[in-house]
Amino acid sequence: MARQMVMVGFLQAQNCTNLPASWRHPDSRTDFLSADFYREIAHVLERGKFHLAFFDDRLAMPDRYGGDHVHTVEYGIRCVKLDPIVTLMTMGMATTRLGLGATCSTTYYEPFHVARMFATIDLMTGGRAAWNVVTSLNDGEAMNMGRDGVLEHDLRYDRADEFMEVVLGQWDSWEDDALIVDKASGRFADGARVHRLDHVGPYFRSRGPFTVPRSAQGHPVVIQAGQSGRGRRFAGRWGEVIFVTSGSIGMGKRNYATLKEEAVACGRDPDRMLLCNLVTPVCAATKAEAEDKMALIQRLPLEIDQLSLLAEALNFDFATKGLDEELTDAELASFSGIQTIRDRVLALSGKRNPTVREFMQLSHRGRPDDAIVGDPKGVADRLEEMFTEHVCDGFVVAATHVPGGYADFVEFVVPELQRRGLYHTDYTGATLRENLGLPRPELGAWRHAVPTSV
Ligand SMILES: Cc1cc2nc3c(=O)[nH]c(=O)nc-3n(C[C@H](O)[C@H](O)[C@H](O)COP(=O)(O)O)c2cc1C
């Protein structure tokens, strides 16, 4: 069968999408504290045959700017953050085929706890769960979780490698036929087929045996989005669905090849790693209507949205600088969050010391400037090009507002992609892995994925 696109909805269990201004959009639903809000999004995505709905997460509101939360709550800058896993279950109970992913940090939880939560979601949804593995990035999260500050970038990934060994090790505890449940003989399970992990490592200890048997898809799908050198090595070792942010075709193709090479270097089959590029579509029946929609959306963001989100993502207080003041070498070196944002701004500006305003203009953080605006043909053409040029295997679709951003995509773009044979017309399986074309993992398969060079 011809290769087909993977589609992922980039969701937030909060008052706005990843565009903070979205809550001010005239068509945004404002009942984001109700289960019905999330159920409607789930129904829209399942109608559009999305493979996966995934919630991002951060363990703090963005209060790094000025060291204060007042602006965050006044302007509604991603200040409400519900627990994504609990929220995800409301969507799971409202759907039958949509895959269900949530973010959980390797820095602030115990691996046993994370393994049990996601294995349970996987059982409760009939094998549709996925875990977005993040290492967390700012001091607000650290302070909410009992630490003084964020751990150093690469150290977070070193810990995360061991975290994965524990989670996957625990997920392997129960062999598939371990459960017997025979009332006549009185045998509940085969003691020889349930194993103890006995993990003792530099960062974690976890004994086992695990308390949750395997699910229909074996274990949850692992999502990752590392972009730095260390992050990509981690993604190449563990990620089954990888989020990427490739602006241009040339850069995207190089990034795609590099990530697939990381998987090969770990002894993995690169076809079992699906890269999804972040896109924000703004679509309508005609190009003119789409441009009108975009004009409205472009009027919504405020300067403070950008400053606050940049401070959050880079873990640096931009309020200490004037807008047209240059960032010093020492300040740039101190950014401990998403370093690729800094590196891209440096590359695009061609300057060693860009100003705060240049960070705002060139990162587009908190603004929808890089949205794909068009009629069904126009948007589908752009997605088709990225897909056929091997920038990605699919898309992680962000919304300018909900549920309208997704409803428009499903109404206008999905049928066009299906007509072109680029996107499935229905779910082919019951589990997320079946729908993604990923095989059910053998017990211990992940142990073969060991980097040949570090
Ligand atoms: C589509 C997408 C979703 C992401 N979701 C989250 C998230 O929910 N929480 C988080 O802390 N980081 C999230 N990240 C950040 C990544 O996990 C990663 O930290 C970032 O891409 C920088 O790479 P690095 O960690 O290798 O520096 C996301 C990134 C992308 C591209």
The ligand as an SDF file (V2000), in Angstrom:
LIG
                    3D

 31 33  0  0  0  0  0  0  0  0999 V2000
    5.0130   19.5190   18.8180 C   0  0  0  0  0  0  0  0  0  0  0  0
    5.8160   19.6420   20.0750 C   0  0  0  0  0  0  0  0  0  0  0  0
    5.2140   19.4100   21.2990 C   0  0  0  0  0  0  0  0  0  0  0  0
    5.9260   19.5520   22.4890 C   0  0  0  0  0  0  0  0  0  0  0  0
    5.2760   19.3500   23.6710 N   0  0  0  0  0  0  0  0  0  0  0  0
    5.9310   19.5820   24.8340 C   0  0  0  0  0  0  0  0  0  0  0  0
    5.2570   19.5040   26.0720 C   0  0  0  0  0  0  0  0  0  0  0  0
    4.0840   19.1840   26.1290 O   0  0  0  0  0  0  0  0  0  0  0  0
    5.9470   19.7820   27.2080 N   0  0  0  0  0  0  0  0  0  0  0  0
    7.2820   20.1290   27.1960 C   0  0  0  0  0  0  0  0  0  0  0  0
    7.8630   20.3630   28.2460 O   0  0  0  0  0  0  0  0  0  0  0  0
    7.9580   20.1880   26.0250 N   0  0  0  0  0  0  0  0  0  0  0  0
    7.3030   19.9420   24.8510 C   0  0  0  0  0  0  0  0  0  0  0  0
    7.9780   20.0600   23.6720 N   0  0  0  0  0  0  0  0  0  0  0  0
    9.4250   20.3620   23.7160 C   0  0  0  0  0  0  0  0  0  0  0  0
   10.2680   19.1290   23.4250 C   0  0  0  0  0  0  0  0  0  0  0  0
   10.0110   18.0780   24.3200 O   0  0  0  0  0  0  0  0  0  0  0  0
   11.7720   19.4830   23.4630 C   0  0  0  0  0  0  0  0  0  0  0  0
   12.1730   19.8310   24.7480 O   0  0  0  0  0  0  0  0  0  0  0  0
   12.0610   20.6300   22.5560 C   0  0  0  0  0  0  0  0  0  0  0  0
   11.6510   20.2980   21.2640 O   0  0  0  0  0  0  0  0  0  0  0  0
   13.5380   21.0290   22.5800 C   0  0  0  0  0  0  0  0  0  0  0  0
   14.4040   19.9660   22.3070 O   0  0  0  0  0  0  0  0  0  0  0  0
   15.5690   19.6000   23.3330 P   0  0  0  0  0  0  0  0  0  0  0  0
   14.8810   19.1460   24.5860 O   0  0  0  0  0  0  0  0  0  0  0  0
   16.3220   18.5000   22.6460 O   0  0  0  0  0  0  0  0  0  0  0  0
   16.3650   20.8460   23.5470 O   0  0  0  0  0  0  0  0  0  0  0  0
    7.2850   19.9050   22.4640 C   0  0  0  0  0  0  0  0  0  0  0  0
    7.9060   20.1300   21.2310 C   0  0  0  0  0  0  0  0  0  0  0  0
    7.1910   20.0040   20.0450 C   0  0  0  0  0  0  0  0  0  0  0  0
    7.8890   20.2630   18.7380 C   0  0  0  0  0  0  0  0  0  0  0  0
  1  2  1  0
  2  3  1  0
  2 30  2  0
  3  4  2  0
  4  5  1  0
  4 28  1  0
  5  6  2  0
  6  7  1  0
  6 13  1  0
  7  8  2  0
  7  9  1  0
  9 10  1  0
 10 11  2  0
 10 12  1  0
 12 13  2  0
 13 14  1  0
 14 15  1  0
 14 28  1  0
 15 16  1  0
 16 17  1  0
 16 18  1  0
 18 19  1  0
 18 20  1  0
 20 21  1  0
 20 22  1  0
 22 23  1  0
 23 24  1  0
 24 25  2  0
 24 26  1  0
 24 27  1  0
 28 29  2  0
 29 30  1  0
 30 31  1  0
M  END
$$$$
